[in-house]
Amino acid sequence: MVCYGDWFVDVNRIKTSYDIDIFVHGNDAFVLKPESKYWNTIKKNTPGIFWTRLESWAMPGVPDCYGCKDGVMFWVELKITKDKKIKLSPFQKAWHFNHARQGGRSFIMAHYLGDSLSCIFPSSIAVGLSALSVDHAKLTTSLPADAASWNQVQQFLLHCPLPPLPKLSPVISK
């Protein structure tokens, strides 16, 4: 039984060399890309959080996931990389900056495939950097992680103090 999005299906799994899984069920095949695998791992290991995954192609910059637990709401942008650096688009930076400026909680969760690390960055630090690296992470967990590590991830998303926004140069209009 495998979770594919919000569906649970009995499937045969074919592992590829490109970190993509192909699931076969009858005559149907489903491709599970690394970001979807990461999403499923997060959702499965944080069962106390009400999660919603968004397809935000209509609104550039809006994060991939919305989470809520005990009245604490937050957003998470998922990133997958084989490199050591994560870059955000200008739309993503603008969304995270404006959200943080209003006191909102949002994060970037990155899975570094080569090191099997999951790193969490508060979005308020992400907007001031050209790229995020493991050194900037406020919480790092090795994957696969045990239940205690996933509990730490959940507590971090819900309760960590957020760093202040970086001081950005004011725009001078003529």
C-alpha positions in Angstrom: 0.0 0.0 0.0 1.5 3.3 -1.1 0.3 6.9 -0.5 0.2 8.8 -3.8 -1.0 12.3 -3.1 -4.2 11.6 -1.2 -4.7 8.1 -2.7 -3.6 4.8 -1.1 -3.1 2.1 -3.7 -1.6 -1.4 -3.9 1.2 -1.1 -6.4 4.4 -2.7 -7.6 7.3 -0.2 -7.1 10.1 0.2 -9.7 13.1 2.1 -8.4 15.0 4.1 -11.0 18.5 5.5 -11.0 17.2 9.1 -11.2 15.6 9.2 -7.7 12.2 8.8 -9.3 9.9 5.9 -8.3 7.5 4.4 -10.8 4.4 2.7 -9.3 2.5 0.3 -11.4 -1.1 -0.6 -10.5 -2.9 -2.7 -13.2 -2.5 -0.9 -16.4 -1.7 2.5 -14.7 1.7 3.8 -13.8 2.4 6.7 -11.5 5.7 8.6 -11.4 6.7 9.8 -8.0 9.3 12.6 -8.3 11.7 13.4 -5.4 9.7 16.4 -4.2 6.5 14.2 -4.0 8.5 11.6 -2.1 9.8 14.2 0.3 6.2 15.6 0.8 4.8 12.1 1.5 7.6 11.5 4.0 6.9 14.8 5.8 3.1 14.2 5.8 3.5 10.6 7.1 5.9 11.5 9.9 4.0 14.6 11.2 0.5 13.1 11.7 -0.5 15.7 14.2 -0.3 18.5 11.6 -3.2 19.2 9.3 -1.4 19.5 5.9 -2.6 20.8 2.6 -0.4 20.6 -0.5 -1.0 23.3 -3.1 -0.3 23.4 -6.8 0.5 27.1 -7.0 1.2 27.5 -10.7 -1.6 30.1 -10.7 0.1 32.2 -8.0 3.9 32.4 -8.5 5.8 32.4 -5.2 3.1 30.8 -3.0 4.7 27.9 -1.0 4.0 24.3 -1.7 2.4 23.3 1.6 0.2 24.8 4.3 0.2 23.3 7.8 -1.9 23.9 10.9 -1.9 22.5 14.4 -3.5 23.8 17.6 -4.2 27.2 16.0 -0.6 27.6 14.8 -0.6 28.1 11.0 2.5 28.0 8.8 3.6 27.6 5.2 6.4 25.4 3.8 8.3 25.6 0.5 9.8 22.2 -0.5 13.1 22.0 -2.3 15.1 19.1 -3.5 18.7 19.3 -4.6 21.8 17.2 -5.3 23.9 20.3 -5.0 24.8 22.1 -1.8 22.8 25.3 -2.6 19.1 26.1 -2.8 17.9 29.1 -4.7 14.5 30.8 -4.5 12.8 32.5 -7.4 12.2 36.3 -7.1 8.5 35.5 -6.7 9.2 33.1 -3.8 11.5 35.6 -2.1 8.9 38.4 -2.4 6.1 36.1 -1.0 8.2 35.0 2.0 9.4 38.5 2.7 5.8 40.0 2.6 4.5 37.1 4.7 7.2 37.4 7.3 6.8 41.2 7.4 3.2 40.6 8.5 4.3 38.2 11.3 3.5 35.0 9.4 5.3 31.7 9.9 6.9 30.2 6.8 9.8 28.0 6.1 11.9 26.4 3.4 12.4 22.6 3.9 15.2 21.3 1.7 16.2 17.7 1.1 19.9 17.4 0.1 19.8 14.1 -1.7 23.6 13.5 -1.7 23.9 13.8 2.1 20.4 12.5 2.9 19.7 15.6 5.0 16.5 17.5 5.6 17.1 21.1 6.5 14.7 23.8 7.6 15.2 27.5 7.1 12.9 30.2 8.4 11.9 32.2 5.4 13.0 35.5 7.1 16.6 34.5 6.6 16.1 33.2 3.1 15.0 36.5 1.6 18.4 38.1 2.3 20.6 35.4 0.8 21.3 34.6 -2.8 21.3 30.9 -2.0 20.6 28.7 1.0 23.2 26.1 2.1 23.2 23.5 4.9 25.2 26.1 7.0 22.2 28.4 7.1 19.8 25.8 8.3 18.2 26.3 11.7 17.3 22.6 12.0 19.0 19.7 10.2 17.9 16.1 10.4 19.4 13.0 8.7 17.0 10.9 6.6 15.5 8.5 7.2 14.7 10.0 10.6 13.4 8.4 13.8 10.2 9.4 15.6 12.0 11.7 18.0 13.6 13.6 15.1 10.3 14.0 13.4 8.8 15.3 16.7 11.6 17.9 16.8 10.8 18.9 13.2 7.1 19.4 14.2 8.0 21.4 17.3 10.3 23.6 15.3 7.7 24.4 12.7 5.1 25.2 15.3 7.1 27.0 18.0 10.6 28.1 17.0 11.3 31.9 17.4 11.6 33.5 14.0 14.6 35.6 13.3 14.0 39.2 12.3 13.8 40.2 8.7 17.0 41.4 7.1 17.4 45.2 6.7 16.9 45.8 3.0 17.9 48.9 1.2 15.0 51.3 0.7 13.9 51.8 -2.9 14.3 55.5 -3.9 11.8 56.6 -6.4 12.3 59.7 -8.6 
